Structures are given as C-alpha cells and as structure tokens.
C-alpha cells in the first residue's frame, strides 16, 4: 500500500515539475506539448524538463538503494555514499578526468555550464576514486569494536582527503578548468541530457534487479553475522558485491550530476520506520522514496527563487542535515 502511495505521489510530482520553472506552463500546454512535438512549449518539455525529471528520478532511486544496502552491509544506520566519503571520492576521480584528461569543457550558458565530452572515462575515473574510499571503509568495518560513530568519523576523514585532492588539482588547473570543475561539483540535475539519462537508466536497472534478488541475504545480515553464516550466506561475498555495485551506481550519478548529498541517508531511514527491515520491500520503496525526495527537492530548487534556479544539492543538504543530527541524537539515547 505504501508503495502505491509513493508511486502516485511521484507521478503527481512529475506533472507539477513539468509545469513550474522559469517559464510556467498551463495544463493545456503540458498536455498539448506531450502529444504534439510541434506545439508551443513542446521543446521546453521534451528537451529540458523531462530529461531533468528523469535524471532526478533515476539518481534519487539509485541513492535510495545505495543507502539501504550500505546501511545493511556495514551495519551502520548513518551509512550512505555521501556520509562515508564515497561520493567525494567519485568527485575527485571525475575532477581528475575533467582537469587532467580533458573530459569536460565549459560552455557560456549556465544551464549547460559543463559538458562531459567523454562520459565513459569520467565514470571510470569516478569509480576508481570512489573505490579508494570503499576499500578503506571495508577494511575499517572488519575491525572489532568499531561503533557507527567511528565509521562516520572515518567517512569524514575520507571526505576531507578527497576534497583536498580535488583542491590540489584545481590549484594547478587553468581558469577554465577550475570553473568547469566548480560548476560540475554543484550537484544539479539541470545539466542532464537524454544521453545521460539513458546511460544512468541502463546501469541502474541491473543493479536494482540484483539487490532485490539478494533481498533474503540482506535480511539474514540484518539478524546478525553469525546467523547469516549459519543459514549458508557468504557474508563477505555479499558485503563486497553490495558495496561494489553501490559504489559503481554512485560513481555514475556523481559523474553526470555532481555531488548530491543525504538522499541515500533519508530515504531508507524513513522507509525502515514505516515498513520494517524486510529488504524485499525496503529496497524498492527506498528507491521510489529516494526518487520522490530528489524530484521534490529539484522542483523546490527551480521554483523557490524563480527565475533563479538553485542547485538541487543545496536543497537536499538543508533537508538532510537535520535528519543526520536526529539520527545521531537517537543513537546516543
């Protein structure tokens, strides 16, 4: 039932998001533009707003899944790609591709300030950057007496190092490369084009299928490491595979959209409190809620100060910060 409610809410938000923006469209213009590609407003709908909406849905769904899986395999309620420094690692790798390998260029208009010329090398470098963080986090998680707070402190340390690495690259870059990197690091779905949307979708679907297929294994991990092993689950294999796939999808979204934080933290926590810890339902509903959160955030970003459009990462940070503090306070209690 909650899945149906979230899906309906997402559909309604899609239509509202098509309507609002620098140029508000009427219901008639939206329907006519969706049906007739030559109608007034059709170009805005199909070339700007729908790719942006789909990018928000796909990226938000990926973040919701990533947070759900990481919180399970790391046994850490505060885990997400952003809080564990994995997104920052992907940002460092993508910045290396843009500055050193020339994978990005700077355009004159704000709407498409950065164009990724070679998305494949950018995604690959983002994946390598995030993998450095993942390997460190996995090694730390194997140590005994490691509390969730210590894990988060490790994530903070990783974030600081990757941020320092990105600043180091910018220091020796040209003005154009620095501007391109700064524009790119503003987490924003506005820059997404159809090609980006298709790549993210093609990579997200197999990941979602895999995680749902492994739902029982994640349920056994939720009970405990020894219990899972007693049930025949290869916990090390499940943990490593889950982190690798989550890291790859996170690297893809960061490479195309920049760093967008806290969605992967918020969505699984809300759904866990509503439907429990059964990952057969928790994984898909976290994906839908993640998509809804990011799309609502983007809709707020482009309408709150219209015609000025804010990066969606600003809105998610304002939403996620209080949630992060709430979880920490709850854990201490």
C-alpha positions in Angstrom: 0.0 0.0 0.0 2.8 2.4 0.9 4.4 1.6 -2.5 1.3 2.6 -4.3 1.0 5.8 -2.4 4.6 6.7 -3.1 4.2 5.9 -6.8 1.1 8.1 -7.1 2.9 10.9 -5.3 5.8 10.6 -7.7 3.6 10.7 -10.7 1.8 13.8 -9.4 5.1 15.5 -8.6 6.3 14.7 -12.2 3.4 16.7 -13.7 3.9 19.6 -11.3 7.6 19.6 -12.0 6.8 19.8 -15.8 4.6 22.8 -15.1 6.9 25.0 -12.9 10.1 26.6 -13.9 11.5 29.8 -15.5 8.5 29.6 -17.9 5.4 28.3 -16.2 3.2 26.1 -18.4 -0.5 25.7 -18.2 -2.2 22.3 -18.1 -3.3 22.7 -21.7 0.2 23.5 -22.8 1.6 20.5 -21.0 -0.9 18.0 -22.4 -0.6 19.5 -25.9 3.2 19.6 -25.7 3.3 15.9 -24.6 1.1 14.8 -27.5 2.3 17.2 -30.3 6.0 17.8 -30.6 5.4 20.9 -32.7 3.2 22.6 -30.2 4.2 25.7 -28.2 6.2 24.6 -25.2 6.9 21.1 -26.5 10.6 21.9 -26.9 10.8 23.1 -23.3 9.0 19.9 -22.1 10.9 17.3 -24.2 14.4 18.9 -24.3 14.7 20.5 -20.9 12.2 19.4 -18.3 11.6 15.7 -19.0 15.3 14.8 -19.2 15.8 16.8 -15.9 12.9 15.0 -14.2 14.0 11.5 -15.4 17.6 12.3 -14.2 16.2 13.2 -10.8 14.1 10.1 -10.6 16.9 7.7 -11.7 19.5 9.4 -9.5 17.2 9.6 -6.5 16.3 5.9 -6.9 20.0 4.9 -7.1 20.8 6.9 -3.9 17.9 5.4 -2.0 19.1 1.9 -2.9 22.7 2.7 -2.2 21.9 4.0 1.2 19.7 1.0 2.0 22.4 -1.5 1.0 25.3 0.3 2.7 23.4 0.7 6.0 22.8 -3.1 5.9 26.2 -4.5 4.9 28.2 -2.0 7.1 25.8 -2.4 10.0 25.7 1.4 10.2 22.5 3.4 10.3 24.4 6.5 9.2 25.9 5.0 6.1 25.3 6.4 2.7 27.6 7.3 -0.3 27.7 10.9 0.9 28.4 10.4 4.6 31.0 7.7 4.0 33.1 9.8 1.7 32.3 7.7 -1.4 30.6 10.5 -3.3 33.6 12.8 -2.6 35.9 10.0 -3.9 33.9 9.8 -7.1 34.0 13.6 -7.3 37.8 13.5 -7.0 38.0 10.9 -9.8 35.7 12.9 -12.1 37.6 16.1 -11.4 40.8 14.3 -12.4 39.1 13.2 -15.6 37.9 16.8 -16.3 41.1 18.6 -15.4 43.9 16.2 -16.3 42.3 14.0 -19.0 40.2 16.8 -20.6 36.9 15.0 -20.3 34.9 18.2 -19.6 34.5 21.6 -21.2 33.0 24.9 -20.0 30.1 26.4 -22.1 28.9 30.0 -21.9 25.4 29.4 -20.6 24.6 28.5 -17.1 22.1 25.7 -18.0 24.8 23.7 -19.6 27.9 25.2 -18.0 29.8 21.9 -18.1 29.6 19.4 -20.9 31.2 16.0 -20.3 32.9 15.2 -23.6 33.8 11.6 -22.6 31.3 10.2 -20.1 32.9 6.8 -20.2 36.4 7.9 -18.9 34.7 10.2 -16.5 32.6 7.4 -15.0 35.6 5.1 -14.9 37.7 7.6 -13.1 34.9 8.5 -10.7 34.5 4.7 -10.0 38.2 4.4 -9.2 38.1 7.4 -6.9 35.1 6.1 -5.0 36.7 2.6 -4.8 39.6 4.0 -2.8 37.1 5.1 -0.2 35.2 1.9 -0.3 38.3 -0.3 0.3 39.2 1.8 3.3 35.7 1.7 4.7 35.5 -2.1 4.2 38.9 -2.6 6.0 37.8 -0.4 8.9 34.4 -2.3 9.2 36.3 -5.6 9.7 37.9 -4.3 12.8 36.3 -5.3 16.1 34.7 -2.8 18.5 34.0 -0.4 15.7 31.0 1.7 16.5 28.8 3.5 13.9 30.2 6.8 15.2 33.8 5.7 14.4 32.7 4.7 10.9 31.2 8.1 10.3 34.4 9.7 11.5 36.3 7.6 9.0 34.0 8.8 6.3 34.6 12.4 7.4 38.4 11.7 7.1 38.0 10.2 3.7 35.8 13.2 2.6 38.5 15.6 3.8 41.3 13.8 1.9 39.3 13.6 -1.3 38.3 17.3 -1.1 41.9 18.2 -0.5 42.9 16.2 -3.6 40.3 18.0 -5.7 41.5 21.4 -4.4 45.1 20.3 -5.3 44.0 19.6 -8.9 42.2 22.9 -9.1 45.3 24.8 -7.9 47.3 23.7 -10.9 44.5 23.9 -13.4 43.7 26.7 -15.8 40.9 29.2 -15.1 38.6 27.4 -17.5 39.2 24.0 -15.9 38.7 25.4 -12.4 35.4 27.0 -13.5 34.3 23.8 -15.2 35.1 21.7 -12.1 33.4 24.1 -9.7 30.3 24.3 -11.9 30.3 20.5 -12.1 30.7 19.9 -8.3 27.4 21.8 -7.7 25.1 18.8 -7.5 22.4 19.6 -10.1 20.1 17.6 -12.4 19.6 20.6 -14.7 22.6 19.7 -16.8 21.3 16.2 -17.7 20.6 15.4 -21.3 18.9 12.4 -22.9 22.1 10.6 -23.4 23.0 10.9 -19.7 19.5 9.7 -18.7 19.8 6.5 -20.9 23.2 5.6 -19.5 22.1 6.0 -15.9 18.9 4.0 -16.6 20.7 1.2 -18.3 23.2 0.9 -15.4 20.6 1.3 -12.6 18.1 -1.5 -13.7 20.5 -4.4 -13.4 21.7 -3.1 -10.0 18.1 -2.9 -8.8 17.3 -6.4 -10.0 20.5 -7.8 -8.3 19.7 -6.2 -5.0 16.1 -7.4 -5.0 17.3 -10.9 -5.9 19.6 -10.8 -2.9 16.9 -9.4 -0.5 16.9 -12.6 1.6 20.6 -12.4 2.1 20.3 -8.9 3.3 17.6 -9.9 5.6 19.9 -12.6 7.1 22.6 -10.0 7.6 20.1 -7.8 9.4 19.7 -10.6 12.0 23.4 -10.9 12.6 26.7 -12.1 11.0 26.8 -15.5 12.7 23.2 -16.2 12.0 23.7 -15.3 8.3 26.6 -17.7 8.1 24.6 -20.4 9.8 22.0 -20.0 7.1 24.6 -20.6 4.4 25.1 -17.0 3.3 28.6 -16.0 2.2 28.6 -12.7 4.1 32.0 -11.5 2.8 30.9 -12.0 -0.8 27.5 -10.4 -0.3 29.1 -7.4 1.5 31.8 -6.8 -1.1 29.4 -7.3 -4.1 26.9 -4.9 -2.5 29.5 -2.2 -1.9 31.0 -2.6 -5.3 27.7 -2.3 -7.2 26.5 0.6 -4.9 29.8 2.3 -5.5 29.5 2.0 -9.2 26.0 3.4 -9.4 27.0 6.2 -7.1 30.0 7.0 -9.3 27.7 7.2 -12.4 25.3 9.6 -10.8 28.2 11.8 -9.4 30.0 11.8 -12.8 26.9 13.1 -14.6 25.2 15.2 -11.9 27.8 16.2 -9.4 27.7 15.6 -5.6 24.1 15.4 -4.2 24.1 14.5 -0.6 21.8 12.9 2.1 19.1 11.4 -0.2 20.7 8.0 0.4 20.5 8.6 4.2 17.0 10.0 4.4 15.0 7.6 2.2 16.0 4.2 3.8 15.6 5.6 7.3 12.0 6.8 6.6 11.0 3.6 4.9 12.6 1.4 7.6 10.5 3.1 10.2 7.3 2.6 8.2 7.6 -0.9 6.7 10.4 -2.5 8.8 13.6 -4.2 7.7 12.3 -6.8 5.2 14.5 -5.9 2.2 12.1 -7.5 -0.3 10.0 -4.3 0.3 12.6 -2.0 1.8 14.8 -1.9 -1.3 12.1 -0.9 -3.9 10.3 1.5 -1.6 13.6 3.2 -0.7 14.2 3.6 -4.4 10.8 5.2 -5.0 11.1 7.5 -2.0 14.6 8.5 -3.0 13.3 9.4 -6.4 10.4 11.4 -4.9 12.7 13.2 -2.4 15.2 14.3 -5.2 12.4 15.3 -7.6 10.6 17.3 -4.9 13.9 19.0 -4.0 14.6 19.8 -7.6 11.1 21.3 -8.0 11.7 23.5 -4.9 15.1 24.4 -6.3 13.8 25.8 -9.5 10.7 27.5 -8.1 11.6 28.9 -4.7 13.6 31.8 -6.2 12.3 31.7 -9.7 13.6 32.7 -12.3 16.8 31.9 -10.4 17.4 28.2 -10.3 19.3 26.7 -7.3 21.4 23.6 -7.5 19.4 20.7 -6.1 22.3 19.8 -3.8 21.7 22.9 -1.8 18.1 21.8 -1.0 19.0 18.2 -0.2 21.7 19.4 2.2 19.2 21.6 4.0 16.8 18.6 4.3 19.5 16.0 5.2 21.4 18.0 7.8 18.6 17.9 10.4 17.9 14.3 9.7 21.6 13.4 10.2 21.6 15.2 13.6 18.3 13.5 14.6 19.8 10.1 13.9 22.9 10.8 15.9 20.8 12.0 18.9 18.6 8.9 18.7 21.7 6.7 18.6 23.2 8.3 21.7 19.9 7.8 23.5 
